[in-house]
Amino acid sequence: MAIADRRLQRREIITKAVCGKGRKFSTVTHTVTPPHHPSSILGAWIINHQYEAVRSGDGIEVIGSYDINIWYSYNKNSETDVAKETVNYVELVPLSYVDPKHRPNSVEVTAEATQEPNCVEASVAGGGSSVQIRVEREFAVEMVAETKVNVLVDPTAYDDDKDEDFGLGVDDGDYEDLDSDLLEDDL
């Protein structure tokens, strides 16, 4: 019997689902002023990245911080030091997809750093008194909320009064070929 011949019914199921997604890549520049005038940059790296996600208007804000460490030489390249600075940021990630039928009072948001903040360039700036750091970072965000899903139900597909075998039962002969040495005692 074709599906079109059956009397299908529609059901609405309320479930939690991903109702919004977004992704944002950004490049930001920070200026760090070390205690000594740098002659050259020997290394720059970012550590201690922490962040959280919160719903904000049409997107999700990623609120976080990280530490910038700059290893530099000074005094005509005769001495070295490490300058440290903590940077706080707020990155608004727009949602490129939003289910308009989600329930707004049930929203949960998450963010994942698909590219952790990374220093891609560091150079002496400000007439030799500061260091400019270019940082790349990327976040993927999701919004999970309650929403309705419509499904078609075929009331004749399974009838409790019928004793049909759907191939899901277990027969006594199913265990004859098992190797008892492979079975673990602590199951």
Contacts in CASP RR format, 6 or more apart in sequence:
PFRMAT RR
TARGET T0000
AUTHOR 0000-0000-0000
METHOD contacts of the structure
MODEL  1
MAIADRRLQRREIITKAVCGKGRKFSTVTHTVTPPHHPSSILGAWIINHQ
YEAVRSGDGIEVIGSYDINIWYSYNKNSETDVAKETVNYVELVPLSYVDP
KHRPNSVEVTAEATQEPNCVEASVAGGGSSVQIRVEREFAVEMVAETKVN
VLVDPTAYDDDKDEDFGLGVDDGDYEDLDSDLLEDDL
3 154 0 8 1.000
6 154 0 8 1.000
6 156 0 8 1.000
7 155 0 8 1.000
7 156 0 8 1.000
8 152 0 8 1.000
8 153 0 8 1.000
8 154 0 8 1.000
9 152 0 8 1.000
9 153 0 8 1.000
9 154 0 8 1.000
9 155 0 8 1.000
10 150 0 8 1.000
10 151 0 8 1.000
10 152 0 8 1.000
10 153 0 8 1.000
11 150 0 8 1.000
11 151 0 8 1.000
11 152 0 8 1.000
11 153 0 8 1.000
12 148 0 8 1.000
12 149 0 8 1.000
12 150 0 8 1.000
13 148 0 8 1.000
13 149 0 8 1.000
13 150 0 8 1.000
13 151 0 8 1.000
14 146 0 8 1.000
14 147 0 8 1.000
14 148 0 8 1.000
14 149 0 8 1.000
15 146 0 8 1.000
15 147 0 8 1.000
15 149 0 8 1.000
16 106 0 8 1.000
16 144 0 8 1.000
16 145 0 8 1.000
16 146 0 8 1.000
16 147 0 8 1.000
17 99 0 8 1.000
17 144 0 8 1.000
17 145 0 8 1.000
17 147 0 8 1.000
17 149 0 8 1.000
18 142 0 8 1.000
18 143 0 8 1.000
18 144 0 8 1.000
19 98 0 8 1.000
19 99 0 8 1.000
19 102 0 8 1.000
19 107 0 8 1.000
19 143 0 8 1.000
19 144 0 8 1.000
19 145 0 8 1.000
19 147 0 8 1.000
20 95 0 8 1.000
20 97 0 8 1.000
20 98 0 8 1.000
20 99 0 8 1.000
20 102 0 8 1.000
20 142 0 8 1.000
20 143 0 8 1.000
21 95 0 8 1.000
21 96 0 8 1.000
21 97 0 8 1.000
21 140 0 8 1.000
21 141 0 8 1.000
21 142 0 8 1.000
21 143 0 8 1.000
22 59 0 8 1.000
22 60 0 8 1.000
22 93 0 8 1.000
22 94 0 8 1.000
22 95 0 8 1.000
22 96 0 8 1.000
22 97 0 8 1.000
22 140 0 8 1.000
22 141 0 8 1.000
22 142 0 8 1.000
23 93 0 8 1.000
23 96 0 8 1.000
23 114 0 8 1.000
23 138 0 8 1.000
23 139 0 8 1.000
23 140 0 8 1.000
23 141 0 8 1.000
24 91 0 8 1.000
24 92 0 8 1.000
24 93 0 8 1.000
24 94 0 8 1.000
24 138 0 8 1.000
24 139 0 8 1.000
25 115 0 8 1.000
25 136 0 8 1.000
25 137 0 8 1.000
25 138 0 8 1.000
26 91 0 8 1.000
26 136 0 8 1.000
26 137 0 8 1.000
26 138 0 8 1.000
27 120 0 8 1.000
27 134 0 8 1.000
27 135 0 8 1.000
27 136 0 8 1.000
28 89 0 8 1.000
28 134 0 8 1.000
28 135 0 8 1.000
28 137 0 8 1.000
29 132 0 8 1.000
29 133 0 8 1.000
29 134 0 8 1.000
29 135 0 8 1.000
30 68 0 8 1.000
30 85 0 8 1.000
30 87 0 8 1.000
30 132 0 8 1.000
30 133 0 8 1.000
30 135 0 8 1.000
31 125 0 8 1.000
31 130 0 8 1.000
31 131 0 8 1.000
31 132 0 8 1.000
31 133 0 8 1.000
32 68 0 8 1.000
32 70 0 8 1.000
32 83 0 8 1.000
32 85 0 8 1.000
32 130 0 8 1.000
32 131 0 8 1.000
32 133 0 8 1.000
33 83 0 8 1.000
33 129 0 8 1.000
33 130 0 8 1.000
33 131 0 8 1.000
34 70 0 8 1.000
34 72 0 8 1.000
34 74 0 8 1.000
34 81 0 8 1.000
34 83 0 8 1.000
34 130 0 8 1.000
34 131 0 8 1.000
35 81 0 8 1.000
35 83 0 8 1.000
36 72 0 8 1.000
36 74 0 8 1.000
36 75 0 8 1.000
36 79 0 8 1.000
36 81 0 8 1.000
37 74 0 8 1.000
37 128 0 8 1.000
37 129 0 8 1.000
38 70 0 8 1.000
38 72 0 8 1.000
38 73 0 8 1.000
38 74 0 8 1.000
38 124 0 8 1.000
38 128 0 8 1.000
38 130 0 8 1.000
38 131 0 8 1.000
39 72 0 8 1.000
39 73 0 8 1.000
39 74 0 8 1.000
39 75 0 8 1.000
39 76 0 8 1.000
39 77 0 8 1.000
39 124 0 8 1.000
40 72 0 8 1.000
40 73 0 8 1.000
40 77 0 8 1.000
40 124 0 8 1.000
41 70 0 8 1.000
41 71 0 8 1.000
41 72 0 8 1.000
41 122 0 8 1.000
41 123 0 8 1.000
41 124 0 8 1.000
41 131 0 8 1.000
42 71 0 8 1.000
42 72 0 8 1.000
42 73 0 8 1.000
42 80 0 8 1.000
43 70 0 8 1.000
43 71 0 8 1.000
43 72 0 8 1.000
43 122 0 8 1.000
44 68 0 8 1.000
44 69 0 8 1.000
44 70 0 8 1.000
44 71 0 8 1.000
44 119 0 8 1.000
44 122 0 8 1.000
44 131 0 8 1.000
44 133 0 8 1.000
45 68 0 8 1.000
45 69 0 8 1.000
45 119 0 8 1.000
46 66 0 8 1.000
46 67 0 8 1.000
46 68 0 8 1.000
46 69 0 8 1.000
46 116 0 8 1.000
46 117 0 8 1.000
46 118 0 8 1.000
46 119 0 8 1.000
46 135 0 8 1.000
47 66 0 8 1.000
47 67 0 8 1.000
47 69 0 8 1.000
48 65 0 8 1.000
48 66 0 8 1.000
48 67 0 8 1.000
48 86 0 8 1.000
49 64 0 8 1.000
49 65 0 8 1.000
49 66 0 8 1.000
49 113 0 8 1.000
49 116 0 8 1.000
49 117 0 8 1.000
50 64 0 8 1.000
50 65 0 8 1.000
50 66 0 8 1.000
51 62 0 8 1.000
51 63 0 8 1.000
51 64 0 8 1.000
51 65 0 8 1.000
51 111 0 8 1.000
51 113 0 8 1.000
51 139 0 8 1.000
52 62 0 8 1.000
52 63 0 8 1.000
52 64 0 8 1.000
52 111 0 8 1.000
53 60 0 8 1.000
53 61 0 8 1.000
53 62 0 8 1.000
53 63 0 8 1.000
53 109 0 8 1.000
53 110 0 8 1.000
53 111 0 8 1.000
53 141 0 8 1.000
54 60 0 8 1.000
54 61 0 8 1.000
54 63 0 8 1.000
54 109 0 8 1.000
55 61 0 8 1.000
55 107 0 8 1.000
55 109 0 8 1.000
55 143 0 8 1.000
56 92 0 8 1.000
58 94 0 8 1.000
58 95 0 8 1.000
58 98 0 8 1.000
59 92 0 8 1.000
59 93 0 8 1.000
59 94 0 8 1.000
59 95 0 8 1.000
59 141 0 8 1.000
60 92 0 8 1.000
60 93 0 8 1.000
60 95 0 8 1.000
60 109 0 8 1.000
60 111 0 8 1.000
60 141 0 8 1.000
60 143 0 8 1.000
61 90 0 8 1.000
61 91 0 8 1.000
61 92 0 8 1.000
61 93 0 8 1.000
62 89 0 8 1.000
62 90 0 8 1.000
62 91 0 8 1.000
62 93 0 8 1.000
62 111 0 8 1.000
62 139 0 8 1.000
62 141 0 8 1.000
63 89 0 8 1.000
63 90 0 8 1.000
64 88 0 8 1.000
64 89 0 8 1.000
64 90 0 8 1.000
65 86 0 8 1.000
65 87 0 8 1.000
65 88 0 8 1.000
65 89 0 8 1.000
66 86 0 8 1.000
66 87 0 8 1.000
66 117 0 8 1.000
67 84 0 8 1.000
67 85 0 8 1.000
67 86 0 8 1.000
67 87 0 8 1.000
68 84 0 8 1.000
68 85 0 8 1.000
68 86 0 8 1.000
68 87 0 8 1.000
68 119 0 8 1.000
68 133 0 8 1.000
68 135 0 8 1.000
69 82 0 8 1.000
69 83 0 8 1.000
69 84 0 8 1.000
70 82 0 8 1.000
70 83 0 8 1.000
70 84 0 8 1.000
70 122 0 8 1.000
70 131 0 8 1.000
70 133 0 8 1.000
71 80 0 8 1.000
71 81 0 8 1.000
71 82 0 8 1.000
72 80 0 8 1.000
72 81 0 8 1.000
72 82 0 8 1.000
72 83 0 8 1.000
72 131 0 8 1.000
73 79 0 8 1.000
73 80 0 8 1.000
74 80 0 8 1.000
74 81 0 8 1.000
83 131 0 8 1.000
91 137 0 8 1.000
91 139 0 8 1.000
93 111 0 8 1.000
93 139 0 8 1.000
93 141 0 8 1.000
95 141 0 8 1.000
95 143 0 8 1.000
98 143 0 8 1.000
99 145 0 8 1.000
99 147 0 8 1.000
101 147 0 8 1.000
101 148 0 8 1.000
102 143 0 8 1.000
102 145 0 8 1.000
102 146 0 8 1.000
102 147 0 8 1.000
103 145 0 8 1.000
103 146 0 8 1.000
103 147 0 8 1.000
104 145 0 8 1.000
106 145 0 8 1.000
106 146 0 8 1.000
107 143 0 8 1.000
107 144 0 8 1.000
107 145 0 8 1.000
108 143 0 8 1.000
108 144 0 8 1.000
108 145 0 8 1.000
109 141 0 8 1.000
109 142 0 8 1.000
109 143 0 8 1.000
109 144 0 8 1.000
110 141 0 8 1.000
110 142 0 8 1.000
110 144 0 8 1.000
111 139 0 8 1.000
111 140 0 8 1.000
111 141 0 8 1.000
112 139 0 8 1.000
112 140 0 8 1.000
112 141 0 8 1.000
113 137 0 8 1.000
113 138 0 8 1.000
113 139 0 8 1.000
114 138 0 8 1.000
114 139 0 8 1.000
114 140 0 8 1.000
115 136 0 8 1.000
115 137 0 8 1.000
115 138 0 8 1.000
116 137 0 8 1.000
117 135 0 8 1.000
117 136 0 8 1.000
117 137 0 8 1.000
118 135 0 8 1.000
118 136 0 8 1.000
118 137 0 8 1.000
119 133 0 8 1.000
119 134 0 8 1.000
119 135 0 8 1.000
120 134 0 8 1.000
120 135 0 8 1.000
120 136 0 8 1.000
121 132 0 8 1.000
121 133 0 8 1.000
121 134 0 8 1.000
122 131 0 8 1.000
122 132 0 8 1.000
122 133 0 8 1.000
122 134 0 8 1.000
123 131 0 8 1.000
123 132 0 8 1.000
124 130 0 8 1.000
124 131 0 8 1.000
125 131 0 8 1.000
125 132 0 8 1.000
END
